[in-house]
Amino acid sequence: MNVKLKLKKKYKTGILSLDTDLQSCGFTIKSGKKSLPFVFNDVMGLEPDQLAGSQIEDLISAVSGHVKNGYKFNQEQTPTFKDQYGTCDPALSDQTFCLVYIIAADTVQFTDERLNKLKIIENESAKGIPRVIVMTKVDEVCPLVKNNLRKIYTSKKIKEKMELCSTKTGVPLTNIFPVKNYHDEIDTEDDIDVLILKALEQIVQIANVRLEESTNKNYSVVK
């Protein structure tokens, strides 16, 4: 099974779904003798009404690296540093180096409640952490793109959606990546894969820059 098929399987089985568990999915990019391991931490989204109060605290803890893989989000309680899913001293490998929002192109009209939650998470835990938006379902908002995915960056409709995302969230346009979801395709398609892999490449590069900055900062403090 090649990389494309693995990524397709992950996308179709919900790596970016609204899940009540904190799930980690590890990958490794190999080039010759070099390899770059990285991990996606998939957490519940902001849309559900029940995600409020302590749930925001859960997300803040997850972004800060204080919540371990497998923690089940619970509206009634938050993880503590004394239980099996909490840690007061997260290792470098537990920390977040890029915060990725998955936003459907047909639902980018943000409510004030969702925007407030994004601001709380950013202010409390994500200061300095680069943010990225993967804008999905682009084919559902633009007939031109639906007929020809290669028109995605010349579509005025897609550009408007990207600009709206940027204005509402504060994420720069350069960090917004439009993609098409796999839906009823029975095999991989190059045009879909190119967009997904390009977004993945940029996310990994952005996270790696942040990791290097954090490593250099820690080294300077120790020195």
N, C-alpha and C positions, 0 to 999 in steps of 0.2 A: 504493500500500500504506500503510495507516494505522499509527499507533503500536501499536495492539493486535495487529495482524497481525505486525508486526515483532517484538514481544516474544514472541508465541506461537512464531514461527519460532525465535527464539533459545533459548527454553526447550526446545523439542522437539529441537533439534539439539545441545543439550548445553553451553550456556554455563556451567552449573554442574556439569559432569560431572567425573569423576575422570580428569584428563588429565595426561600427563607433561610437557607444555609449559606455560610461563607465557604465557597468552594475555590480551591486552588488548582489550576491546570498548568503543568510545567511543559515547556518546549525547549528544544535546543537547535540553534542554527549552526550548521557545520559548513566550513569552507576550507578544503584541504585538511591540514592538521589543526586548524583553529576551530574553536567552538564557542558559542555564546549562549549560555543557558538563561532563560527568563521565565517568569511566572505571571499568569493572569489570576488575579483574585476577583471572582465574580460575586457581587453582592446585590441584594434586593434593590430595585429601583425606587424612584420617588413618587410614582404615580398613585399607588394605592392609598386610600383614605386612612387605612389603619397605620400607615407609616408616619407616626408623629411622636412627639415627646421623647421617650426613652429610645425610640428607634433612631432618631437623629443622633443621639449619643452613641448608639451602636455603630453607625456609619463613621462618625468621627473617630471612634476607637479603632475601627478597622483601617481607616486611612493612615492613622498614626502608628499602626503596627502593634497595637495592644490586644488584638483579638486573633486567636489562632484558627487555623483551618478546621472546619467542621462545626464551628459555632452556629447554633440555630437562633435566628433573630426572634426575640420574644418581646411583645409589647409590654408585658408585665414586669420585666426585669432586664437589667443590663449586666454584661459580664464584669466580674471583679477580678482584681489581680490575684485573688486567692483561689479562684476556681481553675479547672483544667483548661479553659479556653482564654484565660486572661494572663497578661504578662506586663509587669511594670517597667521592664527594661528590654524592649524589643531589640533584637540583633539587626544589623544592617540589612540582612536578607529578609527581614520581616517588614521593613519599611516600604512605603509607596514612593515611587519615583516618577510616576505619571498617572494622572487621574483622567480616566476615559469615560465620557458620557455617551451612551447609546441613545440616539434620538431619532425617531421615525420622521421622515420628511413630511408626512401628512398630518403630523400632530405637533408641529413646532410652535403653535400658539400657546405659549406658556401661561399658566395661571399665576397669580401673585403668590399663592401658597407654595408652588413648586420653586419659583424664583427665590423666595425667602429661604427655603430649605437649602438651595444651592449656595446662597450667600452665607448661611450659618456654617455649613460644612467647610466652605473655603476659608472663612475668617477664623474658625476654631482650629482647623487642623491642616489645611492645604496651603498655607502661606509659603510661597516660593516653589510649590510643586506645579510643574507645567500641566496645563489642562488641554485635553483633546476632545473633539466631538466626532464620532463616527455617525454620519447621517444615513440611515437606512431607508429602504423602500422608495428610492428615488424614481423608479419606474412608475410608481403609482400616482405621482403628482405631475408628471410631464409625458404626454403622448409621444413627443419627439424622442425622448430618451427610451421610452418603452419599446419603440420600433428599432432604435439604433443606440445601443448603450455607449457607443463611441462619441456620441454627441453630448455627453454629460457635461463637459466643461465649456460648451458653447450654448448651452440652454439658459435662456434668461430666467426661466422659472426656477431652475435649480440654483442659479446664482442668487435670486431673491430669497430663497429658503436659507441658503448659507449665510447671507447678510443678516437675515432676521435672527438666526441662531447666534451670530456674533454679537449683534446689538443687545439681545436679551441676556446673554450669559457672560459677555465680556471676553469670550474666547476669540483670539484673532482668527481671521479668515484662513491664514496659513496653517492653522491647526484644526481645520474642519475638513473631513474627508468623506465625500459622498460615495456610497456603495449600494449595490443591488443585492438583496437577499436571495439565497437559493430557496426556491419554493416547490415547484413541481418538476424541476429538471431531473432527469434520470442519470445524467452524467455531468461531469464538470465542464464548464465553458470558460474559455480563455479570457473573454472580455470581462466576465464576472470576477474571475480569479485575479486579474491584473489589478482591479480596484481594491479588492480585499487585501491582497499581498502588499500593495503600495501603502495602504493605511497601516498595516502591520509593521512594515519596514520603518515608517516614519515614527510610529509609537515607540518602537524599540530604540531607535536612534535618539529620540527626545529623552526617553528614560535613562539611556546610557550616559548622556551628557549630565543629567541631574545626579546620577550615581557618582560620576567622576568628581563633580563639584562637592558632593557630600563627603566623599573619601578624602579629597584634598583638604577640606575644612577640618575633618577629624584628625588628619595627620598633622596639620599645623598646630592644633590645640595640644596634641600629645608632645610634639617637638618643643 
